[in-house]
Amino acid sequence: MCFGPLKRMCHWGPIAAFVIIKLVTLMTIHACNMWWPPYNSVGGFINKAVFLLFSGLTLYNLITAIFEGPGYVPLKWVPEDVRDEAYLQFCKTCQGYKAPRAHHCRKCGRCVMKMDHHCPWINNCVGHQNHLHFTSFLLCAVIGCAQSTVILSCTLYRGFYRMWYLYHGIEPLVTFNIYSLVFTVFALGLSIGVVLAVGMLFYFQMRAILRNRTGIEDWIVEKAIHRRRPDDSSFVYPYDLGWKKNFTQVFSWGGVNRGDGITWPVVEGCHQYSLTIEQKEQKGEKRQRTRAYSVVYRYSGRWLPVVHGWRTCCNIPFTDEARITLEPGDSVLVTRWRRYWLFGERSSSDGSKARGWFPRCCVVEISACPDNADFPQNASTKKTQ
C-alpha cells in the first residue's frame, strides 16, 4: 500500500505514462545508435542529445505536475470581508467558501484553485500551481515523440532495405531481430499516437491559456451567453486581459506562480465576483429545472448495464463522471437529461447520498422539484457544497 505523496503514483494513469515514456525512450536510443550513431558524427550526437533533453523534460514536468499539485483553497476559508460571502458558494466538504475560479473536485476531495480539469494521466487536478508544468509536459512529450517518430521511421526503413544499403556499401547497417523489430514498431505506434492525441490536448490547453479561461469556465461562459435574451446586456468574461497578459499569468521565468490563487486581475468594469455571481444565477436556474424521480428498478452502477437493454449500453455518457447504484424506493433529483441516461443526486432510505449517471429506464418521474427540496442552495440562503 502506498502512503503520502506516493499515493498519487499508484494509479493506472501515471504508471501508463511512465511506461510509455520509458519504452519510447529506450527504443529511440537503440534506433539512434544503429541509424545515426552519436559517436561517429557531431550531427548524430546532437540528434541524440536533443531527444534525451526532451525525454528528460517530459519526465520532469510529469513528476512535478503530479507532486506539486494544483493548489487547494485552505480548509474553512472565508473572504476577508464578510459581505463578500453573499457572492460565493459554500462547500460542505471543505467547510469553507469556494474562492473565485475555484471548484470542488470529488476525486481529490478538496476545492481546487483555478481548476481546469482532473487529469487521469497525472492522477491529479490541473490548476493554478501546476498548470505550467502540465502544459510543458504536453509540449515536451509532443516534440520528443515527433522526433522519435522520425528516428524510428528512418531506422525501420533502413532495416527493411538493408540489402540495398549493403550492396551500395552505405554504412552503418541497421539490423533487427524479431524482438527488437516488434518493440520498435510498437514504440513507433505509441509515438504517433502521442503526437496526435497529446498534440490535440496541448492545442486546447494553449487556447485556454491565451484566453485565460479554464475548461469549467468555458462551460459557464457558454451558458451565460445562451441564457441571455437579445435585449439583455452581453456577458463580459472578467479574466481575459489580452493574450500577452494571459500568457504571462501561466508562463514565467523560473516557473514562479503569479498570484495567490484567491484574487485575480480583472478587466475594467468587472470585479472579483463577476463570474461567481453569474455561476450562482445559473445554479438557481438549474434548481428550477430539477425534477424528482423514484427508482423502480435496481441498477448496479456498471458502465455497461446489459440487463437494461442494448440501447442503454450503446448510448453511455462519454464522461469520467461517476455512475451511482440504485435500489427500488430510492429517490433522485435529476439535473441533466439524455435520451437513455440521467444525471442526478440519489437519496436512499438509510440517509446516504450519491451523485452521478444512471439509466433512464430505472426511474419514473414524480413531479417538478419543489422549492424546498433538499438540493444545493445559494450560500446566502443555505450553506452547501
C-alpha positions in Angstrom: 0.0 0.0 0.0 1.2 3.5 -0.9 1.1 6.4 1.6 1.6 10.1 1.4 2.8 11.6 -1.9 3.5 8.2 -3.5 -0.3 7.5 -3.4 -0.6 9.7 -6.5 1.7 7.3 -8.4 -0.4 4.2 -7.5 -2.8 4.8 -10.4 -3.1 3.5 -13.9 -2.6 7.0 -15.4 0.9 7.8 -14.1 2.0 4.2 -14.4 0.9 4.1 -18.1 2.6 7.5 -18.7 5.9 6.3 -17.2 5.8 3.0 -19.2 5.1 4.9 -22.5 8.0 7.4 -21.8 10.4 4.6 -20.8 9.6 2.3 -23.8 9.7 5.1 -26.4 12.9 6.5 -24.9 14.7 3.1 -24.8 13.7 2.1 -28.4 14.5 5.5 -29.8 18.0 5.5 -28.2 18.5 2.0 -29.6 17.4 3.2 -33.0 19.7 6.2 -32.8 22.7 4.0 -32.1 22.0 2.0 -35.2 20.8 4.7 -37.7 22.8 7.7 -36.7 25.5 6.7 -34.2 26.3 9.6 -31.9 30.0 8.5 -31.6 30.5 8.8 -35.4 29.4 12.4 -36.1 28.5 15.7 -34.4 25.1 15.5 -36.1 24.4 12.1 -34.5 25.5 13.4 -31.1 23.2 16.5 -31.3 20.3 14.4 -32.5 20.6 12.0 -29.6 21.2 14.8 -27.1 18.2 16.8 -28.2 15.9 13.7 -27.9 17.3 12.9 -24.4 16.7 16.6 -23.4 13.0 16.5 -24.3 12.6 13.0 -22.9 14.1 14.2 -19.6 11.9 17.4 -19.6 8.8 15.3 -20.3 9.5 13.1 -17.3 10.5 16.1 -15.1 7.3 18.1 -15.8 5.1 15.0 -15.4 6.5 14.3 -12.0 6.3 17.9 -11.0 2.7 18.2 -12.1 1.8 15.1 -10.1 3.5 16.1 -6.8 3.2 19.9 -6.9 -0.5 19.6 -7.3 -2.9 22.3 -8.5 -3.1 24.3 -5.2 -6.0 23.9 -2.8 -8.2 26.5 -1.2 -7.5 26.4 2.6 -10.0 24.4 4.6 -12.7 26.5 6.2 -11.6 29.5 4.1 -13.8 32.7 4.3 -13.3 36.0 2.5 -11.8 38.9 4.5 -14.9 41.0 4.0 -17.9 39.1 5.5 -20.2 40.9 3.0 -18.5 39.0 0.1 -19.9 35.7 1.4 -23.1 36.5 -0.4 -21.3 36.2 -3.7 -19.7 32.9 -3.0 -20.8 29.3 -2.8 -20.2 27.3 0.4 -18.5 23.8 0.2 -19.9 21.4 2.8 -16.9 19.0 2.3 -14.2 21.6 2.9 -16.4 23.6 5.4 -15.4 26.9 3.7 -16.3 29.1 0.8 -15.1 28.5 -2.7 -12.7 31.2 -3.8 -13.2 32.9 -7.2 -12.3 30.4 -10.0 -12.1 27.6 -7.5 -14.2 24.4 -7.8 -14.5 21.3 -5.7 -13.1 18.1 -7.1 -14.8 15.0 -5.9 -11.8 12.8 -6.7 -9.3 15.0 -4.9 -11.7 15.8 -2.1 -10.7 19.5 -2.0 -11.6 22.8 -3.5 -9.0 23.4 -6.3 -7.7 26.9 -7.2 -8.4 27.8 -10.8 -9.5 24.2 -11.5 -9.2 23.3 -15.2 -9.9 19.5 -15.1 -9.0 16.4 -13.2 -6.4 14.6 -15.4 -6.1 10.8 -15.0 -2.6 10.8 -16.6 -1.3 12.7 -13.6 -3.9 11.4 -11.1 -4.4 14.9 -10.0 -6.2 18.1 -10.9 -4.7 20.7 -13.3 -5.0 24.1 -11.6 -3.3 27.2 -10.5 0.1 25.8 -9.3 0.8 23.0 -11.8 -0.8 24.5 -15.0 2.7 25.5 -16.3 4.3 22.1 -15.6 1.3 20.2 -17.1 1.4 22.3 -20.3 5.2 21.9 -20.5 4.7 18.2 -20.1 2.4 18.1 -23.1 4.7 20.3 -25.2 7.8 18.3 -24.5 6.0 15.0 -25.0 4.8 16.1 -28.4 8.2 17.4 -29.6 10.0 14.4 -28.2 7.6 11.9 -29.8 7.7 13.8 -33.1 11.5 13.4 -33.2 11.1 9.8 -32.1 8.7 9.2 -34.9 11.3 10.4 -37.5 14.1 8.4 -35.9 12.2 5.2 -35.6 10.7 5.5 -39.1 14.1 6.1 -40.7 15.6 3.2 -38.8 12.9 0.8 -39.8 13.2 1.9 -43.4 16.9 1.3 -43.5 16.4 -2.0 -41.7 13.8 -3.2 -44.2 16.1 -2.2 -47.2 19.3 -3.5 -45.5 20.4 -5.4 -48.6 20.2 -2.3 -50.8 22.4 -0.4 -48.4 24.8 -3.4 -48.1 25.0 -3.6 -51.9 26.0 0.1 -52.2 28.3 -0.1 -49.3 26.5 2.5 -47.2 27.2 2.5 -43.5 26.0 2.0 -40.9 23.9 -1.1 -41.5 20.7 -1.5 -39.4 19.8 -5.0 -38.3 16.8 -6.2 -36.3 15.9 -9.4 -34.5 12.3 -10.4 -34.0 12.1 -8.8 -30.5 13.7 -5.5 -31.4 11.6 -5.3 -34.5 8.4 -5.8 -32.6 9.3 -3.3 -29.9 10.4 -0.7 -32.4 7.2 -0.9 -34.4 5.2 -0.8 -31.1 7.2 2.3 -30.0 6.6 3.9 -33.3 2.9 3.4 -32.9 3.0 4.9 -29.4 5.0 7.9 -30.7 2.5 8.7 -33.5 -0.4 8.3 -31.0 1.2 10.7 -28.6 1.8 13.3 -31.3 -1.8 13.1 -32.4 -3.7 12.8 -29.1 -1.4 14.8 -26.8 -0.9 17.4 -29.5 -4.6 18.0 -29.6 -4.7 18.3 -25.9 -1.8 20.7 -26.0 -3.7 22.8 -28.5 -6.7 23.1 -26.3 -4.6 23.9 -23.3 -2.8 26.7 -25.1 -6.1 28.1 -26.3 -7.4 28.1 -22.8 -4.2 29.8 -21.5 -4.3 32.5 -24.2 -8.0 33.2 -23.4 -7.3 32.8 -19.6 -10.3 30.5 -19.4 -10.4 27.0 -17.9 -12.5 24.2 -19.2 -15.1 24.7 -16.5 -15.2 28.4 -17.2 -15.7 27.7 -20.9 -18.9 25.9 -19.9 -20.0 28.7 -17.6 -19.4 31.4 -20.2 -21.3 29.4 -22.9 -24.3 29.1 -20.7 -24.1 32.8 -19.8 -24.3 33.7 -23.4 -27.1 31.4 -24.4 -29.3 32.2 -21.3 -29.5 35.9 -22.1 -32.2 37.5 -24.2 -31.2 39.5 -27.2 -32.2 42.8 -25.5 -30.1 42.0 -22.4 -26.6 43.3 -22.0 -23.9 40.8 -23.1 -21.9 38.9 -20.5 -18.3 40.1 -20.1 -15.7 37.5 -19.1 -13.8 39.2 -16.3 -10.4 37.5 -16.6 -9.5 38.0 -20.3 -6.7 40.6 -20.1 -5.4 40.1 -23.7 -3.4 37.2 -24.9 0.0 38.5 -23.8 -1.0 39.2 -20.2 -3.0 35.9 -20.2 0.1 34.0 -21.3 2.4 35.5 -18.7 -0.1 34.5 -15.9 0.9 30.9 -16.6 4.3 31.0 -18.2 7.1 32.9 -16.4 10.8 32.6 -16.0 11.7 30.2 -13.2 8.2 28.7 -13.2 7.1 31.0 -10.4 3.3 31.1 -10.0 1.7 34.6 -10.4 -0.8 35.5 -7.7 -2.1 33.6 -4.7 -4.9 31.7 -6.4 -7.5 33.6 -4.5 -7.6 37.1 -6.0 -7.2 37.7 -9.8 -6.7 40.7 -12.0 -9.9 41.6 -13.9 -10.9 43.7 -16.9 -12.2 47.2 -16.4 -15.9 47.2 -15.4 -15.8 43.9 -13.6 -14.9 42.8 -10.1 -13.6 39.7 -8.3 -17.1 38.2 -8.1 -18.5 38.8 -11.6 -18.1 35.2 -12.6 -19.2 33.7 -9.3 -22.4 35.8 -9.4 -23.1 34.5 -12.9 -22.5 31.0 -11.7 -24.8 31.3 -8.8 -27.6 32.6 -11.1 -27.0 29.6 -13.4 -27.3 27.3 -10.4 -30.6 29.0 -9.4 -32.0 28.3 -12.9 -30.7 24.7 -12.6 -32.6 24.2 -9.4 -35.8 25.4 -11.2 -35.3 22.8 -13.9 -34.7 19.9 -11.4 -37.2 17.0 -11.4 -37.8 14.4 -8.8 -37.7 10.7 -9.8 -38.5 7.5 -8.0 -36.4 4.3 -8.6 -38.4 1.3 -9.7 -35.6 -1.0 -11.0 -32.2 -1.8 -9.4 -29.1 -0.5 -11.1 -25.7 -1.9 -10.1 -23.6 1.1 -11.2 -21.9 -0.8 -14.1 -20.7 1.2 -17.0 -22.3 -1.3 -19.5 -25.6 -2.4 -17.9 -26.5 -5.1 -20.4 -29.6 -6.1 -18.4 -31.1 -2.7 -19.2 -31.1 -3.1 -23.0 -28.7 -2.6 -25.8 -29.8 1.0 -26.5 -28.7 1.9 -23.0 -25.3 0.2 -23.5 -24.7 1.8 -26.9 -25.5 5.4 -25.6 -23.5 5.6 -22.4 -22.3 9.1 -21.5 -18.7 9.6 -22.6 -17.5 11.2 -19.4 -15.5 10.2 -16.4 -18.3 11.2 -14.0 -19.5 8.6 -11.6 -22.3 6.1 -12.1 -24.4 5.6 -9.0 -26.2 2.4 -7.7 -30.0 2.5 -7.4 -32.4 0.4 -5.3 -36.2 0.4 -5.6 -37.6 3.0 -3.3 -34.7 5.5 -3.7 -35.4 9.0 -4.8 -33.3 11.0 -7.3 -33.2 14.7 -8.1 -32.3 14.9 -11.8 -30.5 17.9 -13.2 -29.3 16.6 -16.6 -31.2 14.5 -19.2 -30.1 12.4 -22.1 -32.2 10.0 -24.2 -31.2 6.9 -22.3 -29.3 8.3 -19.2 -30.0 10.7 -16.5 -27.7 12.6 -14.1 -28.7 13.5 -10.6 -28.4 13.1 -6.8 -29.7 10.0 -5.2 -31.1 9.9 -1.7 -31.5 6.4 -0.1 -33.6 5.3 2.9 -30.5 5.0 5.0 -29.7 8.7 4.6 -26.8 8.1 2.1 -26.4 10.3 -0.9 -24.5 10.0 -4.2 -24.4 11.9 -7.4 -23.8 10.5 -10.9 -25.3 8.9 -14.0 -27.8 6.1 -14.2 -30.1 4.5 -16.9 -33.4 6.4 -17.5 -35.3 3.1 -17.7 -34.7 2.5 -13.9 -36.8 5.5 -12.7 -40.1 7.2 -13.2 -40.7 10.9 -12.8 -42.7 12.0 -9.7 -43.0 15.8 -10.2 -41.1 19.0 -10.6 -38.7 19.6 -7.8 -40.4 21.6 -5.0 -38.9 24.9 -3.9 -37.9 23.4 -0.5 -36.3 20.3 -1.9 -33.0 19.1 -0.5 -30.9 20.4 -3.3 -27.9 22.7 -3.2 -28.9 26.3 -2.4 -27.2 29.6 -2.7 -24.6 30.3 0.0 -26.7 33.3 1.1 -29.7 31.1 2.0 -28.1 27.7 2.8 -24.5 26.6 3.1 -23.9 23.8 0.7 -21.1 22.5 -1.4 
